[in-house]
Amino acid sequence: MSEEKEVHVVMLPWLAFGHMIPFLDLSIALAKFGIHVSYLSTPTNIPRLPKIPPDISQFIEFVPIPLPKLDSNPLPENAEATPDIPADRMDDLKKACDLLQEPIKNFIAERSPNWIVVDFFHHWVVDIAQELDIPIIHYFIATASTAVFCWTPEFVAGESQRQARPSPRDMTVPPDWVDFPSQVACRNHEAVAMHNHLYGAKPSGIQDGARMTRLVQGCQAVAIRTCLELEADYLKLYSKITGNPVFPVGCFPPATVEETRIIREEPWSNIFDWLDKQNPKSVVFVGFGSECKLQREEIDEIAHGIELSGLPFLFALRKPDWGGDDNEVLPPGFESRTAGRGVVQIGWAPQREILAHPSIGGSLFHAGWASIVENMAYGNCLVLLPFVFSQGLETRLLVEKGLAIEVERGEDGSFTRNGIAIALQNAMVTKEGEALRARTKEAADGFFANKQLNDTYINKFVDYLKNGAKGKK
């Protein structure tokens, strides 16, 4: 019987934790099948990633590649990921990341992996892969519905100079190539930013939409962190319009409640003691992650909305750039008025352990896809308040499927405390939310947390990697 081929994959995520962590999740899933992974990132980012399980550590190699310094207007020292950098310097991060092309090419040429798995950003990997004769897989870390929305089939026919959607208004309706009923589109207040993100001129010299198009055209297959049970129609359509095989790789369910670590560090040990005393599924977790930079007025409305809801809550808040002392971040008197029914913690939060706690019943957050998957795996109701890029599109998909409530916004994108309170109450306690709560549990048990089902997806992807791998000398 012949020995099974050793398969080596290079992982290349964009420098944002909402991208690096999903790439790490995929790396861990592949390592469990004996696939060797070289995970490329920068020296400051690698130590900030979650630890990998010791039993598969021999299969995952972290490869630090220093982020080149820009000749003019260099980035701040050790600023190597999106949370480290002001929004107005994001294009400088992209310029610096483009300078990684040569060291990444040198690494790939030296190691000669079987596959390169790449994010939306690194369009120049196509040239590297073609020169070295190594196939690419594009790993899309959002939903298939978002991928369909962001794609432009005209590019496939070579008419890359003609935009299918010449104005932001075209982003407010599902695209023409969606041939089934869909709610996945931008709101008016999101459309300008989305259009600019995909098609706007960039100091780096290439549009973000053009980066992704180049990668999808140059790849052998696409992998997406999703499943057929959620969006089979979008997956089928994306394969059709791109001409690529598309692999749903499942949702990578997080650890069960019993498998999550016990938090012993202060102040979190006391906070978990408080959670232990709350009724099952009664507490709302409010958290907008490390990369969502809320303004003062937004925090004020969210806090007042939590207060008006009357629900038990845990509010984990990133310290804002504009904040002084911690006691200046929230509205005056908020903590004293809600004492006993809620807890506020400013700074880092162990999100996975929080979401796994039996007392958590719902979450108010920014609709990042990784956070959606985690929440749904634990059967927590979703109250979504999207802010940037694909978050609005993910929100529309979950609302379309009856699995989320979106906080109402005005035409200008503003939201109110009353809108927050109503959405929270509907998700957690009102009769109107009963169907949502039932569907959430059904989806959690059926596919988001169904380990056996999710294993079948990663199994198929692993088979593809092994069968398509070129033999090593």
TAHU-V298630 format. One record per run of one state. SS is the DSSP state (alpha for helix, beta for strand, coil for the rest). FROM is the first residue (numbers start at 1). TO is the last residue. If there is no record, write none. Layout:
BEGIN
ss=SS from=FROM to=TO
ss=SS from=FROM to=TO
END
This chain:
BEGIN
ss=coil from=1 to=7
ss=beta from=8 to=12
ss=coil from=13 to=16
ss=alpha from=17 to=31
ss=coil from=32 to=35
ss=beta from=36 to=41
ss=coil from=42 to=42
ss=alpha from=43 to=46
ss=coil from=47 to=53
ss=alpha from=54 to=59
ss=beta from=60 to=64
ss=coil from=65 to=81
ss=alpha from=82 to=84
ss=coil from=85 to=86
ss=alpha from=87 to=98
ss=coil from=99 to=100
ss=alpha from=101 to=111
ss=coil from=112 to=114
ss=beta from=115 to=118
ss=coil from=119 to=124
ss=alpha from=125 to=132
ss=coil from=133 to=134
ss=beta from=135 to=140
ss=coil from=141 to=143
ss=alpha from=144 to=150
ss=coil from=151 to=152
ss=alpha from=153 to=157
ss=coil from=158 to=167
ss=alpha from=168 to=172
ss=coil from=173 to=187
ss=alpha from=188 to=199
ss=coil from=200 to=207
ss=alpha from=208 to=218
ss=coil from=219 to=220
ss=beta from=221 to=224
ss=coil from=225 to=227
ss=alpha from=228 to=242
ss=coil from=243 to=244
ss=beta from=245 to=248
ss=coil from=249 to=256
ss=alpha from=257 to=259
ss=coil from=260 to=267
ss=alpha from=268 to=276
ss=coil from=277 to=282
ss=beta from=283 to=287
ss=coil from=288 to=295
ss=alpha from=296 to=309
ss=coil from=310 to=312
ss=beta from=313 to=317
ss=coil from=318 to=325
ss=alpha from=326 to=328
ss=coil from=329 to=333
ss=alpha from=334 to=337
ss=coil from=338 to=338
ss=beta from=339 to=339
ss=coil from=340 to=341
ss=beta from=342 to=346
ss=coil from=347 to=350
ss=alpha from=351 to=356
ss=coil from=357 to=359
ss=beta from=360 to=365
ss=coil from=366 to=368
ss=alpha from=369 to=377
ss=coil from=378 to=380
ss=beta from=381 to=384
ss=coil from=385 to=390
ss=alpha from=391 to=400
ss=coil from=401 to=404
ss=beta from=405 to=406
ss=coil from=407 to=416
ss=alpha from=417 to=428
ss=coil from=429 to=430
ss=alpha from=431 to=448
ss=coil from=449 to=450
ss=alpha from=451 to=468
ss=coil from=469 to=473
END
